[in-house]
Amino acid sequence: QAQLVESGGGLVQAGGSLRLSCVVSESVYGDYCMAWFRQAPGKEREGVANIDNLGNTAYTDSVKGRSTISKDNAKNTVYLEMNTLKPEDTAMYYCAAGPAFPLCILGTSAGTRHWGQGTQVTVSS
């Protein structure tokens, strides 16, 4: 089974940027979705962004306009670039993979077949 490994998290100041990476151990094919989720202590898990096999993307409103999800098929890697980071972006960020339906319905983790271990993003004021 495929394994997902996230990296790129860390401690940054508000207004800074991070580029999160998720490396998939095996290539995925067909009608698939790669998604980023985040969860802060005491809060529900939130769908941040996703990208399907055709390159279509979706973002939650709180990051729209300052974040970009992308992928490099040759490297089996999906990225989440986050700019103008805010303290409320502080959370554990997880990568997920699964069928485009239903996983690429923003906000749902239904259909996830594989989860990464998570990478912590902490944004200081």
N, C-alpha and C positions, 0 to 999 in steps of 0.2 A: 504494500500500500504506500501511497505517496506520503512523504513527510514535508512539513513546512517549517522553516526556520526564519524567524524575524530578527532584524538587527537595526541599528541606527537610532535607537532611543537614547535618552540621556537628559541631563539637566541643562536647560537653556533659559536665557532671560526673555522676558516678554518682548515681543517684537522681532525675535529671532526666527530662524528657520531650521527645519530638520528634514531629512530625507530617509524615510523608513524603507527597508527592503524586506522582501519575503522570498526566499529561495525555495523552490519546489524540487523535491528530489527526483521526480519523474515528470516528463512532459505531459500536459493534458491536451486532449483533443476533443473535437466536436463542440456541442452546444454547452459550454461551461461558463462558470462565473468565478472570478476572484474578487474577494471582498475584504475590506478592513472594518473591524469593529473596535470599540473602545469601551472600557468600563472603569469608572472612578469609584472609590470607596463610598458605599451608601447609595449609589445610584444604579439604575438599570443599565444593562448593556445597550449600546447605541450603535446602529449602523452608520459608518462614516462615509464610505464610498465603495463603489464596485465597478468592475469592468468586465465585459463579456468577451466572447471569442471574436466578435466582429469589431471590437474596440469601442463600443458604446459605453458611456460612463454615466454615473449618477452620484450625487453628493447630497449629504444632509445639509439643511439650510445653514447651520452654524459654521460650516467650513467652506461653503460654496463661495467661489471667487478668490479664495486664498489658498486653496489646496488643489493638487493635481494627482490623479491616479494614472499610472501608466504601466506598461509591461515591456519586457524584452524577452521575446520568445526564445531567442538563441541562448540566453542565459537562464531560462526558466525562472525568471524573476519578475515580481510585481513590486512597484514602488508607490509610496505615498509621500509626496512632497508637500510640506506644510509651511506656509509663510505667515508672517505677522502673528506669531503664536501668542496666545493669551493664557493667563493662569487657568481659565476654565477648560483648556485643552488638556490639562494634566489628567492622565489616565494610563491604564495598561492597554496597549494596542495589540490586537490580535488579527492575524491573517487567516482567512478561511477560503476553502475551495469546494465547489459543488456544481450541480447542474444549473444552467442559466435560469431555468424555472425549477424551483422557486427562488433560488438564492439571490438572483439579480433583481428581485423585488426589494427595493431599498427598505431597510428597517427590519427585515426578517432574517433569521439565521436558519430557517427551515431548509432542509436539503443539504446542509453542510456535511460533507464527507470527511474532511480533514481540517483540523485546527493546528495553528502554530502554538508555540509555548508562550508567546507574548513578549513585548518589549516595552519598558516603562518610559513614558514621556513625562517629564516634570518641568513646568514652566514657572519660573519665579517672577515676582512682581518687580 
